C-alpha cells in the first residue's frame, strides 16, 4: 500500500511512501469435526483393532488457533488413531460384551490451541448385536427335592428354570431329562419336565418302602447357532409317611391275637415271662416302637419294658394271686398319627414245670425255642468234657506203662495172694508182674489200699489196711512194715500231684 502527501504551494510539491498493514489472526472460529464413516451396529464379538469410524477435524483460524486436538471419553473400549493429516480412526481396543453394555454413546471432542481455546463436539451411538456366547445358567448347581410318598400322579415337584442372558432365539431354552435307567425303568417313565418352563412333575405314586430316592440330570439348551446347553443334578428324596401298622411277630400267634403261655408258680422275682416283638415297615421315627400295658390283671405282679417289650415278674406269686393272668400289650409306633397293634397274653401258673406220669417216667422239659446260645453252650461243655476224659485216659496209660525198677519185699501179715481175676470193691487188682506205681484210695468199706511189689511166683497181691490200724504197727518183720509205710507215703504224694 502506497501513501502520497501533496502541499498547496505553487508549484505543489508531494511525497510518497509504501505502507504494509499486517492483520493479526484472532481465535474467532470454532474447530469443526466431520464423520466420514461410521459402522453401527456391530456384533459383540468384533475383533480388537477393528476400525469402527473415520473422522476429520478442521479450523479456519491460523497458527495455534488453527491447530486442533481430538479426544473421546475415557474408560471406553475404544481408541483414536491418526491416519493422515486431520484424519483419525476409531478402533476397538478391548473385547465387547453386549450382556454388560448393549450400546455406547461415543462423543468426539475437538479443541484448538488458541487463547482462549475454542472447542466443539459430535456424538454418535454404537449399538452391539447379540451373539450366542452364553450358556444357560441354573440358579443352583444341585437340586434336592423332597417328595412325600403316596403322592398323586401328575403332582408338581418343582420348577427348574434356567437363565440365558442372550437375546431372542439365543435365549429361548428347551428343557429335557437326560435318559437314565434304574432297574430297567427309564426316568422319563417316572418324571416329566415341561420343555418350555422347566416345571418337573411326578408321573406315578411313590412308595418309600420300595423307592427311597432318585438321581438324574436335567439339561437346558438354547436355540442359538450353534446351540449351547448346561445340565443340573436333581436328587429326588421320597419322604416316609406313617402308613404301615406295626406287626407283632413274637409271641407267635396261630390264630387271632390271643397267646396262651404257662409259667411255674414258683417263678422268682425279675424272671422273664414273655417278650413282645413288633416290626414296622416305615423308617426313622415312624418305625420306632414302644410297648405298654393296655390291660393287666394285677399291676403289681408284672412289669413291661417300653423299649424292648420284655415282661418280667415284679414279685413272686402268692396263694392269693389267681392262676390265670390276662395281659394286653399294645405296640405303638412314633408316627403322626401313631399306629398300633395289640396282643393278649393269657398266663397260666402251674405248680411244676415238668409233667408227672403214673409210671414215674421222667420227661424232659420241652422248650418252644431252643436258642443258638444254649446250643453253643451244650456243644462247648461236651467238647471240654470229651477232651478232659481223653486227657485222663492218656495220663493213666502213660503212668501204667512207665518202667520202674523195684525190689521184691516180703509180704506183710495182712497180704492176701489171690489167683482170681476180680476182687471186691475194697481191693485193688493189677495184672502186671510188678506194680511200679503206688495208689492210695478210700474204699466204700473205709479201708486204705496199698500197692506192694509182688514177690516172685505170685500173680496178684493186694495189701489192705483198716483205717483204724496205725502206721507204726508191725506185721511179722520190720522190713515189711517199713515198706508199707513207704508205699503209703508215696501214694499220698501221688494223690497230691
Phi, psi and omega in degrees: 000131179251144179237125181248133178244128184233137177267185184252013179286173180239124339299153180285140180249148180216164176215160181217160177208159181257126183243131177250125180256121179258124179261116178279141181283140173249145180283075183246011178238130179283141176295154181240155179229138181227125179272112182279320178210149180207127183253111178204134003276169176231156178289146183293340180266024179299146184283155177292147181077011175282135180280126180260321183212157174234129182230154175234153182234154180205159176206129184284342179289171181240170181066216178294336179293340180257001176274125187243138173247144181234146180207164175233164181299150177284173179060035174239147182282039181224164176209157178260139179226124182285126181261323178202186181301122177062020175237134183227149178247139174262118184237159179279129181254342181219158178298144180259151179219110183295329182292340177265311178227108184287337180203159181233135171261107185259122180252121176268127180241125178246139182219132176274178184254018178290179180227109000284155181289146176247151184216166177207165181213161179215134182243139175224152183252128178253119181258139181257135177270143182286145174232143181285078183242013179234130177278152175300145183234129174270147178300330180233151176273347181211131179245124173250111185247122180264126182238125178288133180298164183066028178291159178280139177300138182087007181289142178285125180266313181189168177245117182254083184261125177263166182233136177232118184285357178288179183247157171055230184293340179289342179248003178279118189253149175234133183251145174200158181272131175286120188298136175206135182259136174233116181055047178063022178240125180282149179296330180291346175272346180256326184226158178220142179233136179290126183292339183273318188238357176076020177281131185258132182236153173265133183265352181214169176273130183260150178236119183299328181288344180251313183233115185262332182198160176222145179225121180207180183238147175240134182248140174244126184232132179275178183253019180285178179234111354285156181289146176244149183213163174210159180229164181224147180271134180241127178245109179267122180249119178275115184275136183285141170247155179279075184247011178238127179279140177303144179242125180275120181253346177212135359291148184290140180235123179289315180218140176071205183235022181250133180238134178249127180224156179239140177225150177295144180288344179267020181298135182283167176293136180085004180286147179282122181266312180199168179222124179262126179235127178233146177238153181227131182287350179283185182229168178054230185293329182293342181257002180282121187256138171234149185241146175202157178285130172267321174217145177209136182296313180226111183289343180271357186259330185231150174233151182231124175284123187288346183257322181251356174075015180280132176255121181232160179278139177268344178200174177279156178289144175244170182292343180278339182289135178294152182288338180249122178244136182244120181240128176245117183249135177248131175255119187237136177274178186257018182283179179226105001283158183285142175248152187213164174219151183235156175220139178253126180246120175258113181260125176250124179271134179239159184288317180230160179267356181242132179284136179257138179246161183295330181271012176059026177282129179281126179246123181294153178294140178255125180256141177292326183232121175257100188289159177296328180296316178298321179297317179295322179296317180297315179297319180296313179297320179296320180293316179297317180297319180295316179295320178297318179296317179298318180297317180295316180296317179296320179298317180295317181297317180296320180290326179288331182269356182283120182286145178206122181289143182206140176272143178290141179241148178295141180294148176278178184287342180265005182286144180230122178263128184226142175263001183282156180270353180219151180228175178286177182293340184275001182236162179235130188245143175229139178267356181280157177291325178229143174260116184261348178241157184249144183225134180238122182214158178255121183274173180294335180269004176084028179250157175255126183256128182238125175280140176230154176298139182276134177290164181296140179089355179256145180264317179228145173213133182229132177243128181235135178238128175295153180296333182277350183280132179284156182284343182271357182289131179269157181225062174104316182213151181294318180299325180294316180294316179298320180294322177297321178295320179295318177298319180296318179295320179294322178297321177295319178296324180294319179295326178295322178295000000 
